[in-house]
Amino acid sequence: MIAFKSIKLRNWKNFGNVTATLSDRIFVIGANASGKSNFLDSFRFLKDVATDGLQKAVKARGGIEKIRNLNARNPSYVEISVILQELNDGKTTDWQYILQFNYAGGSQGKRDTNISLEKIIKDGEIIKERRYNDSGEDYLSKQFTLLEQPAINGSFRPIYEGFRNISYVNIIPQLIRESDSFIPSNAAEDFYGRNLLETISATPERTRNSRLNVINKVLKMAVPQFSNLSFIPDEKGRPHLQVKYNHFRPQGAYQREDQFSDGTLRLFGIIWAILDGEGLMLLEEPELYLHSEIVKQLPMFIANAQKLKNGGKRQVIISSHSYDLLNTDTIALDEIILLKQGKEDTTIEAADELESVNVKIQAGYTPADAVIPQVAPEGIRDGQLSLFEFN
C-alpha cells in the first residue's frame, strides 16, 4: 500500500508555487474557478505519465502552453513533486518523486517537452537524478521519464505502481441508466460510471455480494425504504441493479437502476468505486445530484467505506465548494485544504493553520461555518455582488 503525503506544484496551471499536506481523506475546498479540478488533474497527470508517457500526457492537456501558469517568470519550468509513504509487511518506506519539464524545440503547437530535472529519493537518499544538461543525455532521451520505462524503474517500482493506481471518479447517473445499450468496453478507465454495470458483472460473485451488502446498508441510511439490493440479469442476460422499496404496499415494490433517483445512483457509484480498487481516488464534487441532508452524511459514508479496505484505508481526495458537505462534526480541520484566488495565481492554505478557523471551531461552529467564508468570492457576503444587478 502506498499513500501520498504531500504534493508541491510550481507553475502548474493556476498554481504558482504551492505545497499541500495530504492525509487518508482530504477535502479540497474552493470557490468556482479556484483550481479544484486543476489540483486533481496534477495527480491524473502523474498517472498519465506512468501509463502513457510524458509527451502524451502533456499533449493531452493542450501542450505546455495550456499547462504552464500564465504568470510564470523565472524559473519557467513546470514542476510536480510528491512525497509518498509505502507500507509493506509492517515496514515503512518514504519516497519522493520530483519532475520538472519545459519546452523543447519546435514551432508553436508542435513543441515537444524536455525534462529539466527528474529526481527519485528513497528514505532520504537520492537513488536517481538527471538534469537537462547532463552529459550522455541527447535530444530524444530528455523527452522520456525514467518512470515510464519498466526496464529502468525496477528500483523505484512502488512509485510507478502508486501513480498507475490513481483513479478519478465523477459519476454521471444518466450514463449508468443506459443499461439497455450494455456493451462491454475496451476503455482503460471509466471516469463517469458508463460501464459500472459491466464492472460489477465482472467482479467475482462473492466479492460482489459482499460489496452490495455494504452499499445496501449505507444506502438504507440515506433512503430508509431501500432494501434487498441485488445484481440480476434480465431475460436477455444483461446485468441490472435491483432494489426493493418498502412503502404503503404490504410487499413493497422492486425497481431497477433506470428507476433509481440521480442521487441514489451517484451515491452507489461513489461507494462502489471506493471499495473497488487500490490507490489514491480523486472524487470531484460528490454533492452533485444529492439532497442536502444526504450530502451532510457523505463524509461519514466515505470514511466507513474506507475502513472496509483490506490492509488499510483507501486514500481519497474530494473537491467541493459545498456548505452542506462540511456541515458536520465528522471532518477534522487537518483534512481540509483551502484554495484561494489571488491576482496572479491560486494559493493553498491548511485549514488547521488558520487562527480564524480554529477560533470558530473552538466556539462550536462546524467546519462549514468556519471554512466556507474563507473561500467565498470577495465582496459577495458584504452585498457588493448581486445576481440582479445587470447594469
BELVENRA-V888584 format. One record per residue. N is the residue number from 1. RES is the residue in three letters. PSI is psi in whole degrees, 0 to 359 (none if undefined). Layout:
{{N/RES/PSI} {N/RES/PSI}}
//
This chain:
{{1/MET/136} {2/ILE/139} {3/ALA/147} {4/PHE/126} {5/LYS/331} {6/SER/162} {7/ILE/139} {8/LYS/132} {9/LEU/133} {10/ARG/123} {11/ASN/26} {12/TRP/106} {13/LYS/239} {14/ASN/14} {15/PHE/123} {16/GLY/300} {17/ASN/97} {18/VAL/157} {19/THR/137} {20/ALA/132} {21/THR/138} {22/LEU/146} {23/SER/191} {24/ASP/330} {25/ARG/123} {26/ILE/133} {27/PHE/119} {28/VAL/110} {29/ILE/131} {30/GLY/161} {31/ALA/173} {32/ASN/139} {33/ALA/20} {34/SER/344} {35/GLY/17} {36/LYS/312} {37/SER/324} {38/ASN/325} {39/PHE/312} {40/LEU/325} {41/ASP/338} {42/SER/325} {43/PHE/320} {44/ARG/326} {45/PHE/317} {46/LEU/321} {47/LYS/316} {48/ASP/323} {49/VAL/313} {50/ALA/327} {51/THR/313} {52/ASP/348} {53/GLY/158} {54/LEU/313} {55/GLN/315} {56/LYS/322} {57/ALA/320} {58/VAL/314} {59/LYS/328} {60/ALA/339} {61/ARG/15} {62/GLY/12} {63/GLY/171} {64/ILE/333} {65/GLU/326} {66/LYS/343} {67/ILE/315} {68/ARG/138} {69/ASN/133} {70/LEU/337} {71/ASN/16} {72/ALA/133} {73/ARG/255} {74/ASN/116} {75/PRO/155} {76/SER/357} {77/TYR/161} {78/VAL/135} {79/GLU/136} {80/ILE/124} {81/SER/128} {82/VAL/147} {83/ILE/129} {84/LEU/158} {85/GLN/125} {86/GLU/132} {87/LEU/117} {88/ASN/113} {89/ASP/42} {90/GLY/356} {91/LYS/136} {92/THR/132} {93/THR/131} {94/ASP/134} {95/TRP/152} {96/GLN/135} {97/TYR/127} {98/ILE/128} {99/LEU/122} {100/GLN/136} {101/PHE/159} {102/ASN/184} {103/TYR/145} {104/ALA/200} {105/GLY/177} {106/GLY/159} {107/SER/166} {108/GLN/130} {109/GLY/348} {110/LYS/16} {111/ARG/138} {112/ASP/175} {113/THR/134} {114/ASN/144} {115/ILE/122} {116/SER/322} {117/LEU/137} {118/GLU/124} {119/LYS/137} {120/ILE/126} {121/ILE/132} {122/LYS/119} {123/ASP/44} {124/GLY/357} {125/GLU/130} {126/ILE/120} {127/ILE/340} {128/LYS/137} {129/GLU/131} {130/ARG/144} {131/ARG/164} {132/TYR/319} {133/ASN/17} {134/ASP/141} {135/SER/146} {136/GLY/348} {137/GLU/128} {138/ASP/182} {139/TYR/320} {140/LEU/317} {141/SER/334} {142/LYS/354} {143/GLN/358} {144/PHE/130} {145/THR/157} {146/LEU/329} {147/LEU/321} {148/GLU/7} {149/GLN/98} {150/PRO/330} {151/ALA/344} {152/ILE/330} {153/ASN/14} {154/GLY/322} {155/SER/349} {156/PHE/37} {157/ARG/327} {158/PRO/325} {159/ILE/313} {160/TYR/313} {161/GLU/323} {162/GLY/320} {163/PHE/317} {164/ARG/333} {165/ASN/1} {166/ILE/136} {167/SER/150} {168/TYR/133} {169/VAL/127} {170/ASN/76} {171/ILE/130} {172/ILE/108} {173/PRO/323} {174/GLN/328} {175/LEU/325} {176/ILE/325} {177/ARG/345} {178/GLU/47} {179/SER/333} {180/ASP/338} {181/SER/29} {182/PHE/114} {183/ILE/124} {184/PRO/137} {185/SER/147} {186/ASN/4} {187/ALA/139} {188/ALA/325} {189/GLU/156} {190/ASP/85} {191/PHE/327} {192/TYR/9} {193/GLY/10} {194/ARG/324} {195/ASN/28} {196/LEU/316} {197/LEU/324} {198/GLU/316} {199/THR/315} {200/ILE/318} {201/SER/325} {202/ALA/352} {203/THR/135} {204/PRO/140} {205/GLU/317} {206/ARG/316} {207/THR/317} {208/ARG/312} {209/ASN/324} {210/SER/316} {211/ARG/319} {212/LEU/325} {213/ASN/318} {214/VAL/313} {215/ILE/324} {216/ASN/318} {217/LYS/319} {218/VAL/313} {219/LEU/331} {220/LYS/330} {221/MET/324} {222/ALA/323} {223/VAL/95} {224/PRO/331} {225/GLN/355} {226/PHE/130} {227/SER/168} {228/ASN/45} {229/LEU/129} {230/SER/171} {231/PHE/113} {232/ILE/154} {233/PRO/153} {234/ASP/190} {235/GLU/342} {236/LYS/5} {237/GLY/5} {238/ARG/138} {239/PRO/146} {240/HIS/152} {241/LEU/141} {242/GLN/142} {243/VAL/151} {244/LYS/130} {245/TYR/121} {246/ASN/120} {247/HIS/212} {248/PHE/337} {249/ARG/136} {250/PRO/321} {251/GLN/359} {252/GLY/195} {253/ALA/146} {254/TYR/144} {255/GLN/152} {256/ARG/176} {257/GLU/334} {258/ASP/349} {259/GLN/355} {260/PHE/152} {261/SER/160} {262/ASP/317} {263/GLY/319} {264/THR/315} {265/LEU/318} {266/ARG/316} {267/LEU/318} {268/PHE/311} {269/GLY/321} {270/ILE/312} {271/ILE/319} {272/TRP/317} {273/ALA/321} {274/ILE/320} {275/LEU/336} {276/ASP/96} {277/GLY/172} {278/GLU/171} {279/GLY/181} {280/LEU/134} {281/MET/130} {282/LEU/121} {283/LEU/113} {284/GLU/121} {285/GLU/65} {286/PRO/345} {287/GLU/346} {288/LEU/138} {289/TYR/356} {290/LEU/145} {291/HIS/148} {292/SER/324} {293/GLU/329} {294/ILE/321} {295/VAL/321} {296/LYS/331} {297/GLN/349} {298/LEU/313} {299/PRO/320} {300/MET/318} {301/PHE/314} {302/ILE/316} {303/ALA/319} {304/ASN/320} {305/ALA/322} {306/GLN/321} {307/LYS/340} {308/LEU/355} {309/LYS/133} {310/ASN/136} {311/GLY/9} {312/GLY/172} {313/LYS/147} {314/ARG/128} {315/GLN/135} {316/VAL/130} {317/ILE/124} {318/ILE/124} {319/SER/144} {320/SER/160} {321/HIS/27} {322/SER/126} {323/TYR/317} {324/ASP/323} {325/LEU/324} {326/LEU/359} {327/ASN/62} {328/THR/159} {329/ASP/14} {330/THR/7} {331/ILE/128} {332/ALA/153} {333/LEU/329} {334/ASP/2} {335/GLU/5} {336/ILE/130} {337/ILE/145} {338/LEU/133} {339/LEU/123} {340/LYS/128} {341/GLN/130} {342/GLY/190} {343/LYS/327} {344/GLU/333} {345/ASP/181} {346/THR/136} {347/THR/162} {348/ILE/130} {349/GLU/141} {350/ALA/129} {351/ALA/324} {352/ASP/353} {353/GLU/1} {354/LEU/119} {355/GLU/318} {356/SER/326} {357/VAL/315} {358/ASN/322} {359/VAL/317} {360/LYS/320} {361/ILE/318} {362/GLN/335} {363/ALA/359} {364/GLY/5} {365/TYR/157} {366/THR/164} {367/PRO/328} {368/ALA/311} {369/ASP/331} {370/ALA/328} {371/VAL/315} {372/ILE/319} {373/PRO/336} {374/GLN/334} {375/VAL/7} {376/ALA/145} {377/PRO/136} {378/GLU/126} {379/GLY/344} {380/ILE/328} {381/ARG/346} {382/ASP/6} {383/GLY/13} {384/GLN/338} {385/LEU/136} {386/SER/133} {387/LEU/348} {388/PHE/2} {389/GLU/104} {390/PHE/352} {391/ASN/none}}
//
